[in-house]
């Protein structure tokens, strides 16, 4: 294997593992997702100052392989979209922007410590960017996930998401990858649609590679990658798997 991660065996769920470590979140909001009633965490207290939480995990990985190492972090936009609530979160963060700014600072510290621990590739996971690919969702039509019912504005929100990623990645010697997918849960994706609405918007991202998931219907064709900005020749795609 050319690139090795720790497999995230430490994690029962890739987002909640991070939220439980940094604190400030509690299960408060009820919603329906793919026919199930769930209760999800929302931020209810300001996240306390602390040392980055994944240093031990990263050091364990580096100490146990001589291969290129990769460690994944969440994007500020993903956490903000899913875990800020206008009723429960305002006392901690008056607005979405306040929450995203603080998350960006925290995740930038995480990324810096991962690189210092010896990680070669820091991957930023942002499946929320794929929400902009779903024409029905962007048009305000119904979704099987109540958490996605909101006002969407790609011209405002995408630059904000990109800026937060750039603040995390700026100045690193390690490679920075961005991963987008269609938020698959129990082999069903949360959103549909190809990547065309967002590919050309990657031009201002300060990342070395973009990893895209093509494993589900209607995610697009390889020809779509021609829409990627030409100056970012290092952008690549995960090999497609069509059925």
Secondary structure, DSSP 8 states (H G I E B T S, - for coil): --EE--TTTT-SSTTHHHHHHH--EEEEEEEEETTEEEEEEEE-S-------SSHHHHHHHHHT-SSEEEEEEE-HHHHHHHH--TTTSTTT-SSHHHHHHHHHHHHHHHHHHHHHTT-SEEEEE-GGGGGGG-HHHHTT---SBGGG-S---HHHHHHHHHHHHHHHHTT-SSEEEEEE---EETTEES--S-THHHHGGGGG---SEEEE---STTS--GGGGGGS-TT-TT---------
